[in-house]
Amino acid sequence: MPGLSDYHLQKRARFLRQGAKKHGWPNDFWTADRVARLVRERFGLSYHPEHVRKILKQRLGWTRQQPRRKPRERIDQKVEWWLCTELPRLLREAFRRQAHVVFLDEAGFQLTPSVRRTLAPRGQTPVLDCWDRRDRF
């Protein structure tokens, strides 16, 4: 923020890297409005949210990013096993039979959460921990 040395700005960035949940918001999305409010409440400095966004981008290298979703119920070891063991077996069998392999969503729709963009350091895409269920109502 103007008037802040790079040292003090980096200190504020470490504060932001703790995540929005750590500072009282229900999720880890950083919006310019949230950052401006946090700076005002914690440091007594008042900035317009758009100005905060520009400073985060220009001086700290933060950008707006679409978080990746990681299903809570997923077990990474089982996914890795399936990809390394079962999928090659299925593909070999399909090739042997000259068949096509098609993956379908049986439910016909998905109950996936809407994901907003968030501010984060460039190259460090946030991961949204969410349920990835495909149930019927």
MDTraj code that builds the backbone (N, CA, C; nanometers):
import mdtraj as md
import numpy as np

residues = "MET PRO GLY LEU SER ASP TYR HIS LEU GLN LYS ARG ALA ARG PHE LEU ARG GLN GLY ALA LYS LYS HIS GLY TRP PRO ASN ASP PHE TRP THR ALA ASP ARG VAL ALA ARG LEU VAL ARG GLU ARG PHE GLY LEU SER TYR HIS PRO GLU HIS VAL ARG LYS ILE LEU LYS GLN ARG LEU GLY TRP THR ARG GLN GLN PRO ARG ARG LYS PRO ARG GLU ARG ILE ASP GLN LYS VAL GLU TRP TRP LEU CYS THR GLU LEU PRO ARG LEU LEU ARG GLU ALA PHE ARG ARG GLN ALA HIS VAL VAL PHE LEU ASP GLU ALA GLY PHE GLN LEU THR PRO SER VAL ARG ARG THR LEU ALA PRO ARG GLY GLN THR PRO VAL LEU ASP CYS TRP ASP ARG ARG ASP ARG PHE".split()
xyz = np.array([
    [0.0848, -0.1124, 0.0000],
    [0.0000, 0.0000, 0.0000],
    [0.0915, 0.1213, 0.0000],
    [0.0472, 0.2303, -0.0576],
    [0.1367, 0.3440, -0.0720],
    [0.1887, 0.3875, 0.0634],
    [0.3117, 0.4282, 0.0640],
    [0.3718, 0.4725, 0.1875],
    [0.4313, 0.3576, 0.2677],
    [0.4053, 0.2353, 0.2268],
    [0.4625, 0.1200, 0.2953],
    [0.5877, 0.0749, 0.2214],
    [0.6904, 0.0465, 0.2965],
    [0.8120, -0.0063, 0.2353],
    [0.7840, -0.1487, 0.1873],
    [0.8705, -0.2000, 0.1024],
    [0.8541, -0.3370, 0.0550],
    [0.8579, -0.4353, 0.1719],
    [0.9395, -0.4051, 0.2721],
    [0.9477, -0.4906, 0.3902],
    [0.8122, -0.4999, 0.4593],
    [0.7486, -0.3835, 0.4853],
    [0.6185, -0.3842, 0.5524],
    [0.5111, -0.4483, 0.4657],
    [0.5211, -0.4300, 0.3346],
    [0.4248, -0.4904, 0.2429],
    [0.4390, -0.6429, 0.2443],
    [0.5620, -0.6916, 0.2479],
    [0.5845, -0.8366, 0.2549],
    [0.5320, -0.8938, 0.3870],
    [0.5427, -0.8151, 0.4933],
    [0.4884, -0.8571, 0.6229],
    [0.3368, -0.8734, 0.6140],
    [0.2709, -0.7775, 0.5468],
    [0.1257, -0.7866, 0.5276],
    [0.0914, -0.9083, 0.4417],
    [0.1740, -0.9381, 0.3425],
    [0.1492, -1.0530, 0.2545],
    [0.1573, -1.1835, 0.3332],
    [0.2530, -1.1943, 0.4256],
    [0.2610, -1.3145, 0.5091],
    [0.1340, -1.3291, 0.5923],
    [0.0826, -1.2169, 0.6375],
    [-0.0419, -1.2142, 0.7139],
    [-0.1567, -1.2692, 0.6285],
    [-0.1616, -1.2294, 0.4996],
    [-0.2669, -1.2752, 0.4095],
    [-0.2515, -1.4231, 0.3734],
    [-0.1267, -1.4714, 0.3656],
    [-0.1043, -1.6117, 0.3294],
    [-0.1569, -1.7081, 0.4339],
    [-0.1864, -1.6584, 0.5520],
    [-0.2458, -1.7443, 0.6553],
    [-0.3853, -1.7901, 0.6144],
    [-0.4482, -1.7172, 0.5225],
    [-0.5809, -1.7538, 0.4748],
    [-0.6898, -1.6704, 0.5377],
    [-0.7990, -1.6558, 0.4650],
    [-0.9118, -1.5750, 0.5125],
    [-0.9824, -1.6394, 0.6310],
    [-0.9874, -1.7732, 0.6344],
    [-1.0515, -1.8412, 0.7477],
    [-0.9821, -1.8055, 0.8787],
    [-0.8516, -1.7986, 0.8748],
    [-0.7734, -1.7663, 0.9942],
    [-0.8103, -1.6285, 1.0492],
    [-0.8629, -1.5417, 0.9627],
    [-0.8954, -1.4050, 1.0034],
    [-1.0456, -1.3818, 1.0161],
    [-1.1238, -1.4934, 1.0283],
    [-1.2641, -1.4785, 1.0640],
    [-1.3655, -1.4935, 0.9526],
    [-1.3246, -1.5172, 0.8303],
    [-1.4223, -1.5371, 0.7236],
    [-1.4559, -1.6844, 0.7118],
    [-1.5737, -1.7179, 0.6574],
    [-1.6163, -1.8583, 0.6537],
    [-1.5411, -1.9455, 0.5520],
    [-1.4683, -1.8841, 0.4594],
    [-1.3916, -1.9621, 0.3613],
    [-1.2581, -1.8930, 0.3369],
    [-1.1741, -1.9542, 0.2551],
    [-1.0401, -1.8993, 0.2328],
    [-1.0302, -1.8137, 0.1071],
    [-1.1388, -1.7534, 0.0651],
    [-1.1360, -1.6651, -0.0514],
    [-1.0948, -1.5248, -0.0098],
    [-0.9923, -1.4725, -0.0753],
    [-0.9527, -1.3334, -0.0522],
    [-1.0103, -1.2496, -0.1643],
    [-1.0950, -1.1560, -0.1291],
    [-1.1426, -1.0564, -0.2245],
    [-1.0767, -0.9243, -0.1881],
    [-1.0754, -0.8320, -0.2815],
    [-1.0152, -0.7018, -0.2539],
    [-1.0873, -0.6331, -0.1377],
    [-1.2188, -0.6513, -0.1295],
    [-1.2959, -0.5910, -0.0210],
    [-1.2547, -0.6495, 0.1143],
    [-1.2357, -0.7805, 0.1187],
    [-1.1930, -0.8439, 0.2437],
    [-1.0542, -0.7965, 0.2852],
    [-0.9636, -0.7885, 0.1897],
    [-0.8276, -0.7441, 0.2217],
    [-0.8306, -0.6004, 0.2711],
    [-0.9070, -0.5140, 0.2030],
    [-0.9169, -0.3737, 0.2452],
    [-0.9747, -0.3637, 0.3864],
    [-1.0770, -0.4444, 0.4148],
    [-1.1381, -0.4422, 0.5477],
    [-1.0393, -0.4917, 0.6536],
    [-0.9650, -0.5972, 0.6212],
    [-0.8665, -0.6513, 0.7146],
    [-0.7563, -0.5494, 0.7439],
    [-0.7071, -0.4822, 0.6404],
    [-0.6026, -0.3811, 0.6578],
    [-0.6541, -0.2663, 0.7447],
    [-0.7797, -0.2273, 0.7210],
    [-0.8387, -0.1180, 0.8002],
    [-0.8537, -0.1597, 0.9465],
    [-0.9043, -0.2820, 0.9716],
    [-0.9291, -0.3264, 1.1087],
    [-0.8001, -0.3559, 1.1852],
    [-0.7032, -0.4184, 1.1192],
    [-0.5823, -0.4620, 1.1888],
    [-0.4726, -0.3566, 1.1933],
    [-0.4645, -0.2746, 1.0887],
    [-0.3518, -0.1815, 1.0788],
    [-0.3935, -0.0351, 1.0774],
    [-0.5243, -0.0080, 1.0783],
    [-0.5724, 0.1298, 1.0815],
    [-0.5475, 0.2081, 0.9537],
    [-0.5240, 0.1381, 0.8418],
    [-0.5022, 0.2036, 0.7127],
    [-0.6251, 0.1829, 0.6258],
    [-0.6759, 0.2915, 0.5678],
    [-0.7978, 0.2812, 0.4883],
    [-0.7668, 0.2955, 0.3400],
    [-0.8001, 0.1920, 0.2624],
    [-0.7785, 0.1918, 0.1179],
    [-0.9039, 0.1433, 0.0470],
    [-0.9264, 0.1970, -0.0710],
    [-1.0371, 0.1503, -0.1545],
    [-1.0037, 0.0082, -0.2011],
    [-1.1036, -0.0830, -0.2053],
    [-1.0764, -0.2211, -0.2465],
    [-1.0086, -0.2333, -0.3842],
    [-1.0455, -0.1500, -0.4766],
    [-0.9840, -0.1581, -0.6102],
    [-0.8360, -0.1187, -0.6037],
    [-0.8051, -0.0237, -0.5187],
    [-0.6652, 0.0165, -0.5006],
    [-0.5853, -0.0976, -0.4368],
    [-0.6456, -0.1661, -0.3394],
    [-0.5816, -0.2808, -0.2755],
    [-0.5535, -0.3889, -0.3791],
    [-0.6509, -0.4163, -0.4673],
    [-0.6329, -0.5180, -0.5708],
    [-0.5152, -0.4844, -0.6616],
    [-0.5053, -0.3581, -0.7011],
    [-0.3952, -0.3158, -0.7889],
    [-0.2598, -0.3318, -0.7194],
    [-0.2530, -0.2954, -0.5919],
    [-0.1266, -0.3079, -0.5179],
    [-0.0888, -0.4548, -0.5016],
    [-0.1869, -0.5394, -0.4694],
    [-0.1586, -0.6819, -0.4569],
    [-0.1042, -0.7377, -0.5879],
    [-0.1594, -0.6900, -0.6980],
    [-0.1151, -0.7402, -0.8289],
    [0.0218, -0.6841, -0.8674],
    [0.0391, -0.5535, -0.8558],
    [0.1610, -0.4895, -0.9060],
    [0.2812, -0.5091, -0.8142],
    [0.2604, -0.4994, -0.6830],
    [0.3758, -0.5038, -0.5918],
    [0.4014, -0.6407, -0.5300],
    [0.2962, -0.7242, -0.5216],
    [0.3146, -0.8546, -0.4590],
    [0.2996, -0.9706, -0.5566],
    [0.2545, -0.9421, -0.6782],
    [0.2393, -1.0487, -0.7768],
    [0.1180, -1.1375, -0.7539],
    [0.0179, -1.0885, -0.6809],
    [-0.1045, -1.1654, -0.6595],
    [-0.1961, -1.1447, -0.7785],
    [-0.2707, -1.2469, -0.8158],
    [-0.3654, -1.2374, -0.9267],
    [-0.4976, -1.2998, -0.8844],
    [-0.6015, -1.2717, -0.9650],
    [-0.7306, -1.3376, -0.9433],
    [-0.7195, -1.4771, -1.0011],
    [-0.7593, -1.5770, -0.9240],
    [-0.7474, -1.7142, -0.9693],
    [-0.8726, -1.7943, -0.9390],
    [-0.8980, -1.8921, -1.0228],
    [-1.0066, -1.9868, -1.0003],
    [-0.9493, -2.1029, -0.9194],
    [-0.9948, -2.1231, -0.7949],
    [-0.9385, -2.2321, -0.7145],
    [-0.9671, -2.3683, -0.7770],
    [-0.8742, -2.4624, -0.7558],
    [-0.8986, -2.6009, -0.7944],
    [-0.9843, -2.6627, -0.6852],
    [-1.0721, -2.7540, -0.7244],
    [-1.1549, -2.8232, -0.6259],
    [-1.0923, -2.9584, -0.5947],
    [-1.0853, -2.9899, -0.4670],
    [-1.0381, -3.1222, -0.4248],
    [-1.1475, -3.1834, -0.3387],
    [-1.2102, -3.2899, -0.3887],
    [-1.3181, -3.3525, -0.3111],
    [-1.2683, -3.4048, -0.1772],
    [-1.3447, -3.3787, -0.0721],
    [-1.3079, -3.4234, 0.0623],
    [-1.3064, -3.5753, 0.0718],
    [-1.4000, -3.6385, 0.0010],
    [-1.4122, -3.7830, 0.0154],
    [-1.3117, -3.8611, -0.0702],
    [-1.2337, -3.7941, -0.1501],
    [-1.1371, -3.8628, -0.2358],
    [-1.0178, -3.9125, -0.1540],
    [-0.9779, -4.0342, -0.1824],
    [-0.8592, -4.0924, -0.1190],
    [-0.7538, -4.1012, -0.2284],
    [-0.6541, -4.0138, -0.2216],
    [-0.5557, -4.0006, -0.3291],
    [-0.4840, -4.1310, -0.3616],
    [-0.4566, -4.2139, -0.2617],
    [-0.3864, -4.3400, -0.2868],
    [-0.4721, -4.4336, -0.3717],
    [-0.6033, -4.4369, -0.3451],
    [-0.6918, -4.5228, -0.4243],
    [-0.7054, -4.4712, -0.5675],
    [-0.7102, -4.3398, -0.5836],
    [-0.7164, -4.2824, -0.7175],
    [-0.5910, -4.3183, -0.7960],
    [-0.4756, -4.3028, -0.7317],
    [-0.3479, -4.3362, -0.7960],
    [-0.3430, -4.4838, -0.8343],
    [-0.3884, -4.5711, -0.7430],
    [-0.3917, -4.7144, -0.7714],
    [-0.4798, -4.7431, -0.8925],
    [-0.5991, -4.6824, -0.8965],
    [-0.6916, -4.7064, -1.0075],
    [-0.6307, -4.6590, -1.1394],
    [-0.5682, -4.5405, -1.1375],
    [-0.5077, -4.4878, -1.2598],
    [-0.3904, -4.5728, -1.3089],
    [-0.3145, -4.6285, -1.2159],
    [-0.1962, -4.7073, -1.2536],
    [-0.2283, -4.8534, -1.2825],
    [-0.3348, -4.9068, -1.2242],
    [-0.3636, -5.0492, -1.2353],
    [-0.4887, -5.0787, -1.3182],
    [-0.6010, -5.0270, -1.2734],
    [-0.7283, -5.0613, -1.3366],
    [-0.7494, -4.9955, -1.4728],
    [-0.7189, -4.8678, -1.4830],
    [-0.7418, -4.7991, -1.6108],
    [-0.6596, -4.8617, -1.7239],
    [-0.5297, -4.8879, -1.7051],
    [-0.4563, -4.9540, -1.8140],
    [-0.5150, -5.0909, -1.8505],
    [-0.5624, -5.1653, -1.7499],
    [-0.6235, -5.2960, -1.7778],
    [-0.7491, -5.2793, -1.8618],
    [-0.8344, -5.1805, -1.8244],
    [-0.9567, -5.1544, -1.9013],
    [-0.9246, -5.1117, -2.0441],
    [-0.8238, -5.0261, -2.0594],
    [-0.7871, -4.9798, -2.1930],
    [-0.7298, -5.0933, -2.2776],
    [-0.6497, -5.1804, -2.2170],
    [-0.5969, -5.2962, -2.2921],
    [-0.7101, -5.3870, -2.3380],
    [-0.8046, -5.4102, -2.2478],
    [-0.9190, -5.4956, -2.2813],
    [-1.0032, -5.4324, -2.3924],
    [-1.0246, -5.3019, -2.3847],
    [-1.1017, -5.2330, -2.4900],
    [-1.0275, -5.2402, -2.6235],
    [-0.8976, -5.2226, -2.6211],
    [-0.8182, -5.2306, -2.7440],
    [-0.8259, -5.3720, -2.8031],
    [-0.8142, -5.4726, -2.7157],
    [-0.8202, -5.6111, -2.7617],
    [-0.9533, -5.6416, -2.8289],
    [-1.0602, -5.5836, -2.7734],
    [-1.1942, -5.6078, -2.8284],
    [-1.2327, -5.5063, -2.9352],
    [-1.1437, -5.4122, -2.9648],
    [-1.1696, -5.3030, -3.0593],
    [-1.2952, -5.2249, -3.0182],
    [-1.3022, -5.1937, -2.8892],
    [-1.4169, -5.1228, -2.8319],
    [-1.3759, -4.9816, -2.7924],
    [-1.4749, -4.8991, -2.7652],
    [-1.4524, -4.7625, -2.7189],
    [-1.4733, -4.7573, -2.5682],
    [-1.4004, -4.6696, -2.5011],
    [-1.4168, -4.6483, -2.3583],
    [-1.4829, -4.5123, -2.3395],
    [-1.5955, -4.5118, -2.2676],
    [-1.6716, -4.3885, -2.2468],
    [-1.7005, -4.3755, -2.0977],
    [-1.6789, -4.2560, -2.0428],
    [-1.7100, -4.2282, -1.9028],
    [-1.8318, -4.1370, -1.8993],
    [-1.9357, -4.1784, -1.8281],
    [-2.0604, -4.1029, -1.8201],
    [-2.0910, -4.0648, -1.6759],
    [-2.1627, -3.9552, -1.6601],
    [-2.2133, -3.9146, -1.5298],
    [-2.3530, -3.9749, -1.5180],
    [-2.3685, -4.0767, -1.4353],
    [-2.4946, -4.1490, -1.4273],
    [-2.6094, -4.0640, -1.3752],
    [-2.5799, -3.9667, -1.2914],
    [-2.6859, -3.8859, -1.2310],
    [-2.7454, -3.7879, -1.3309],
    [-2.6693, -3.7461, -1.4291],
    [-2.7207, -3.6519, -1.5276],
    [-2.6985, -3.5072, -1.4890],
    [-2.6643, -3.4808, -1.3647],
    [-2.6314, -3.3464, -1.3194],
    [-2.5397, -3.3588, -1.1997],
    [-2.4799, -3.2486, -1.1629],
    [-2.3851, -3.2528, -1.0525],
    [-2.4217, -3.1502, -0.9463],
    [-2.4051, -3.1902, -0.8221],
    [-2.4247, -3.0977, -0.7105],
    [-2.2885, -3.0468, -0.6657],
    [-2.2200, -2.9782, -0.7548],
    [-2.0887, -2.9254, -0.7213],
    [-2.1017, -2.7796, -0.6796],
    [-2.0174, -2.7354, -0.5900],
    [-2.0290, -2.5972, -0.5425],
    [-1.9867, -2.4982, -0.6500],
    [-2.0491, -2.3822, -0.6470],
    [-2.0023, -2.2775, -0.7365],
    [-1.8716, -2.2231, -0.6792],
    [-1.7769, -2.1974, -0.7660],
    [-1.6459, -2.1532, -0.7203],
    [-1.6203, -2.0131, -0.7727],
    [-1.5974, -1.9211, -0.6808],
    [-1.5652, -1.7835, -0.7182],
    [-1.4156, -1.7705, -0.7319],
    [-1.3758, -1.6619, -0.7934],
    [-1.2331, -1.6340, -0.8034],
    [-1.1851, -1.5751, -0.6709],
    [-1.0582, -1.5934, -0.6449],
    [-0.9979, -1.5426, -0.5227],
    [-0.8620, -1.4818, -0.5563],
    [-0.8131, -1.3955, -0.4724],
    [-0.6794, -1.3391, -0.4900],
    [-0.5780, -1.4326, -0.4249],
    [-0.4696, -1.4582, -0.4952],
    [-0.3654, -1.5460, -0.4423],
    [-0.2346, -1.5144, -0.5129],
    [-0.1224, -1.5515, -0.4520],
    [0.0060, -1.5276, -0.5176],
    [0.0130, -1.5987, -0.6528],
    [0.0691, -1.5314, -0.7520],
    [0.0812, -1.5880, -0.8859],
    [0.1522, -1.7228, -0.8792],
    [0.0950, -1.8224, -0.9479],
    [0.1541, -1.9553, -0.9523],
    [0.1195, -2.0437, -0.8341],
    [0.0431, -1.9947, -0.7395],
    [0.0037, -2.0737, -0.6221],
    [-0.1483, -2.0854, -0.6190],
    [-0.2020, -2.1655, -0.7093],
    [-0.3465, -2.1802, -0.7203],
    [-0.4036, -2.2392, -0.5926],
    [-0.5002, -2.1712, -0.5317],
    [-0.5608, -2.2234, -0.4092],
    [-0.6400, -2.3513, -0.4380],
    [-0.6540, -2.4349, -0.3376],
    [-0.7314, -2.5584, -0.3496],
    [-0.8513, -2.5474, -0.2575],
    [-0.9701, -2.5658, -0.3133],
    [-1.0942, -2.5588, -0.2375],
    [-1.1322, -2.6997, -0.1947],
    [-1.1344, -2.7234, -0.0647],
    [-1.1747, -2.8520, -0.0093],
    [-1.3265, -2.8548, -0.0096],
    [-1.3873, -2.9450, -0.0877],
    [-1.5331, -2.9441, -0.1004],
    [-1.5851, -3.0864, -0.1146],
    [-1.7155, -3.1026, -0.0928],
    [-1.7789, -3.2306, -0.1194],
    [-1.7988, -3.2400, -0.2693],
    [-1.7779, -3.3570, -0.3243],
    [-1.7943, -3.3761, -0.4684],
    [-1.8947, -3.4872, -0.4926],
    [-2.0111, -3.4711, -0.4337],
    [-2.1153, -3.5732, -0.4444],
    [-2.2029, -3.5464, -0.5652],
    [-2.2537, -3.6521, -0.6208],
    [-2.3432, -3.6418, -0.7368],
    [-2.4715, -3.7161, -0.7024],
    [-2.5464, -3.6580, -0.6093],
    [-2.6680, -3.7230, -0.5611],
    [-2.7904, -3.6676, -0.6315],
    [-2.8967, -3.7418, -0.6208],
    [-3.0265, -3.6908, -0.6649],
    [-3.0941, -3.6282, -0.5432],
    [-3.1865, -3.5368, -0.5729],
    [-3.2589, -3.4719, -0.4628],
    [-3.3564, -3.5678, -0.4010],
])
top = md.Topology()
chain = top.add_chain()
for i, resn in enumerate(residues, 1):
    res = top.add_residue(resn, chain, resSeq=i)
    for name in ("N", "CA", "C"):
        top.add_atom(name, md.element.get_by_symbol(name[0]), res)
traj = md.Trajectory(xyz[None], top)
